[in-house]
Amino acid sequence: MSGLFRIRMELARTDGFPEGSRDHGYVFVVPLSEDGYIDSERWNAVKEKCFVNRFWGDEPIQHGMLRRVGRGWRFDYDANTDEDDEPFFKLDRHALEPGNYVSVTEQDGIQRPFRIVSIEPVDNYEKML
């Protein structure tokens, strides 16, 4: 499975969304290893291609990048500040596979669960933008 992949995550069940929500989530690009974990070494070489689009109901789509901080990972929407960063909870310990869940602490400080709904190889990065 080695290479760049586009991952779509949607909001899982929460108090406000007991059935989850297809209208709230993220699409991001990341290099994955054969076993579905983020390939940290490859990320160093392709990090400028590891973008994220956050979609949240009727709000405008936010565009950012996937960043590594220590052993952790986060979405970063403004390189000049970390106030808008959204860290994952122990993403380095989770295989990214359809049906799996990951948690993100969003800009409002609330950690929410997201379900991975699709993973697609990125064959042509330019067509993806």
N, C-alpha and C positions, 0 to 999 in steps of 0.2 A: 504494500500500500504506500510505499515511499513516494513523496512528491508534495505538491501544493494542493490543498483541498479547500473547497468552499463549504462552510458548515452553517446550517440554519438551526437556531435554537428558539423555541417558543416558551412563553411563560407557562409554568406548570401550575398546579392547583395552589391557590392562595386564598386568604380570607375574602379578598375583593373579587376573585375569579375562581369560584369553586370547581369549574370545569377547565381551568386554564384559559389561555387566550392565544389564538393564531395571529392576532393583531398586535401583539406585544412581544418583542424579542430582538434578536440580533442575527445578522449574517456576517461572517468573518472568514478570512483566509488565513490558513496556517499550514506549515509543513508537518506531516505526520510520519511517524515511523511505521514499520511493518505491523507492529502490535497496537497501533491506534493512539499512541501517546505523542505529545508534541515533540518534534525533533529539534531540540535546543541548538545543536550544532548547526543544522541547516538553517534555522531561523536567523542565526547571525549573518548568513550570506544573503538571505532574501527578506529581511525584516521590513524593507521599504515597500514590499508587496503585501504585507500582512495587515490589511485594512479591516475596519469594522464599520458596519452600518447598523445603527440602533433605530428600530422602528417602534413607535409607542402610540398606538391609536391614531388620533388626529394630529398629534404633534409633528413638527417637521422632522425628517430623518436627520439623525446626527451622524457625522462622518468622523472617524478617528483611526487609530492604529492599535495593533496588539503590541504591548510592550512587556518586557521581562524586567522584573525588579527582584534581585536576589534569585531565589528559587521560585518566586511567585510570578503570576501573569496578571495583566490588567488591560482594560480598554482605556485608551488615553485620547481625549478629544481636543486637547489644547496642550501643546508641548511646553508652553510657558508657565503652566501651573499644574499642580496635582489635585486641586480641589474638585475637578470634574472626573477624576479617574475612577474606574469601576473595577476593583480587584475581584478575581475569582477566589473561591475557597479551595485551596490545595489542588489546583488544576494539574500540577505536576504528578499527582497520584491517581488521576482518573483517565481511563481510556476514553477517547472520543469516538463513540459508536452510536448509531441511531438507537433511540430508546433509552439511552443512559441519561442521567440527570447531573447537572452541575449547578453550583450556586454562585451568584454574582452579587456583591454589595454595590448597589446602585448609588447614584449621585445624591439621593435623599438619605443615604446612610442605612437603608433597609436591605438586608440580604434576602434575595428571592431565588427560588428554584426555577431552573429552566430545563426543558427536555430537548435533547438533540433529535430533530426530526428528519434531517437529511445531511448527507455528506457526499459531495460530488468532486471528482478530480478536476483540477483547473488545467485544461489542456492548452488554452490560449488565453493568457493573462490579459492581453489587450482587449479582447472581446468582452471580458468580464466587467470592465469599468463602465 
